[in-house]
């Protein structure tokens, strides 16, 4: 077992009104704390999905676990070959290398706090996703940065069946 020793010595305080917001309904991402501000301990964001919206397509992280805490609503989460429906107050933690994805449950909204540990600089990844959404760069450009953001895309027939 490895121990991550974060290297920061002051509290990280992010006021809601000051957090950068990426996207717009039905999918918004509030960037809270990146790895650099937490000394590598974690990176975290809040994702709000409206009316069954997709969050992240199937992917894996080679070096980090990902925690999903349901602040409100209902979401479907892929972990390995299992799809879990999570509701307000539920917690799902996906281990490193496990395929995972998330979306609001059909017809539902979901408000999810996501924590990746150890942290990976992820804010620029979400800005990249926004550039794709607005047609500024092609979707295939994500393939060029998979290693940089420790986010490797894959297919999941289980997820496709549940979300179709």
Secondary structure, DSSP 8 states (H G I E B T S, - for coil): ---------S-----GGGSEEEEETTEEEEEEE-GGGGTTS-EEEEEEE-TT-EEEEEEE-SS-EEEEEEEEEEEEEEETTEEEEEETT-EEEE-TT--EEEEE-TT--EEEEEEEES----HHHHHHHHHHHTTSS-GGGGGGGTTTTT-EE---HHHHHHH-
